Amino acid sequence: MNGIIYFEIQSSNPEREIKFYQEIFGWKFSKAAGLPVEYWYIESANMHGGLLQRPAPTPEAHCGTNAFTCSIEVADFDAAAEKILALGGQTAMPKFAIPGKCWQGYFTDADHNTFGLVQIDENAK
């Protein structure tokens, strides 16, 4: 538990990145429905991921790392979120359901690094 379970790629041009990663790594993409953002699931050899329409402008080059976001599996999303906020973290995107799979949300640490939390729950809706 509390291991990295999922990665995400943000893109200002999802079709371009889908083609890029399919051709290089053979990843499979499937469009998700019912989420608060435009989203594709990624199936890779050993870890699942997602690709989403970038919700903010692309960071300028040479301004720090522009990287994939990793999500950490937790047993209790709400308890983990409470600890994050108590320790100075902030909510980047509130908890939402990925129907039939899990609860997901995003936070930032004190240095504005973004990470996700995932609580597996097949009854999430």
C-alpha positions as CSV (number, residue, x, y, z in Angstrom):
1,M,0.0,0.0,0.0
2,N,1.0,3.6,-0.5
3,G,3.0,2.7,-3.6
4,I,2.9,4.4,-7.0
5,I,0.0,2.9,-8.8
6,Y,-0.7,5.1,-11.7
7,F,0.9,7.8,-13.9
8,E,-0.6,10.6,-16.0
9,I,0.5,12.7,-18.9
10,Q,-1.0,16.1,-19.5
11,S,-1.1,17.3,-23.1
12,S,-2.1,20.5,-25.0
13,N,-2.6,18.2,-28.0
14,P,-3.8,14.8,-26.8
15,E,-4.0,13.2,-30.3
16,R,-0.4,14.1,-31.0
17,E,0.8,12.5,-27.7
18,I,-1.4,9.4,-28.1
19,K,0.2,8.8,-31.5
20,F,3.7,9.5,-30.1
21,Y,3.4,7.0,-27.2
22,Q,1.6,4.4,-29.2
23,E,4.3,4.4,-31.9
24,I,7.2,4.5,-29.5
25,F,6.1,2.1,-26.7
26,G,3.0,0.4,-28.1
27,W,0.8,1.7,-25.4
28,K,-3.0,1.3,-25.9
29,F,-5.3,4.2,-25.3
30,S,-9.1,4.2,-24.8
31,K,-11.2,7.3,-24.3
32,A,-13.0,7.5,-20.9
33,A,-16.5,8.8,-20.5
34,G,-18.1,10.5,-17.5
35,L,-15.0,12.3,-16.1
36,P,-14.7,16.0,-15.4
37,V,-11.9,16.3,-18.0
38,E,-11.2,14.9,-21.5
39,Y,-9.3,11.7,-20.7
40,W,-7.8,8.5,-22.2
41,Y,-6.8,5.4,-20.2
42,I,-3.3,4.1,-21.0
43,E,-2.5,0.4,-20.9
44,S,1.2,-0.3,-20.8
45,A,3.2,-3.5,-20.0
46,N,3.4,-3.1,-16.3
47,M,1.5,0.0,-15.0
48,H,-1.7,1.7,-16.0
49,G,-1.9,5.4,-16.8
50,G,-3.9,8.2,-18.3
51,L,-3.6,11.1,-20.7
52,L,-5.6,14.2,-20.3
53,Q,-6.2,17.5,-21.9
54,R,-3.8,19.9,-20.1
55,P,-6.0,22.1,-17.8
56,A,-3.5,25.0,-17.7
57,P,-1.0,26.5,-20.1
58,T,2.1,24.5,-20.9
59,P,5.0,25.6,-18.6
60,E,7.8,27.5,-20.4
61,A,10.9,25.6,-21.3
62,H,13.7,25.7,-18.7
63,C,11.4,26.6,-15.8
64,G,11.6,23.3,-14.0
65,T,10.4,19.8,-14.6
66,N,7.4,19.3,-16.8
67,A,6.8,15.7,-16.0
68,F,4.2,12.9,-15.7
69,T,2.1,13.0,-12.5
70,C,2.2,9.9,-10.3
71,S,-0.7,8.8,-8.2
72,I,-0.3,6.9,-4.9
73,E,-2.7,4.3,-3.8
74,V,-4.1,4.8,-0.3
75,A,-6.6,2.8,1.8
76,D,-8.6,5.9,2.9
77,F,-8.7,8.9,0.5
78,D,-10.3,11.2,2.9
79,A,-7.9,10.4,5.8
80,A,-4.9,10.9,3.5
81,A,-6.3,14.2,2.1
82,E,-6.8,15.4,5.7
83,K,-3.1,14.7,6.6
84,I,-1.9,16.4,3.4
85,L,-3.8,19.6,4.2
86,A,-2.7,19.5,7.8
87,L,0.9,19.3,6.8
88,G,0.7,22.3,4.4
89,G,-0.3,20.6,1.2
90,Q,-3.0,22.0,-1.0
91,T,-5.8,20.6,-3.1
92,A,-5.1,20.9,-6.8
93,M,-8.2,19.0,-7.9
94,P,-10.9,17.8,-5.5
95,K,-11.8,14.1,-5.1
96,F,-13.9,12.7,-7.9
97,A,-15.1,9.2,-9.0
98,I,-13.7,7.2,-11.8
99,P,-16.9,5.2,-12.1
100,G,-16.5,1.5,-11.2
101,K,-12.8,1.9,-10.5
102,C,-11.7,4.3,-7.8
103,W,-11.7,7.7,-6.2
104,Q,-9.1,10.1,-7.5
105,G,-7.9,13.6,-6.5
106,Y,-4.8,15.8,-6.8
107,F,-2.7,17.7,-4.4
108,T,0.4,19.8,-4.3
109,D,3.2,19.7,-1.7
110,A,4.8,22.9,-0.2
111,D,7.0,23.2,-3.3
112,H,4.0,23.0,-5.7
113,N,4.8,19.4,-6.9
114,T,1.6,17.8,-8.0
115,F,0.7,14.2,-7.1
116,G,-2.5,12.2,-7.1
117,L,-4.2,10.0,-4.6
118,V,-6.2,6.9,-5.6
119,Q,-8.5,4.8,-3.4
120,I,-9.6,1.7,-5.2
121,D,-13.4,1.3,-5.0
122,E,-15.4,-0.6,-7.6
123,N,-18.5,1.2,-6.3
124,A,-17.2,4.7,-7.0
125,K,-19.7,6.8,-9.0
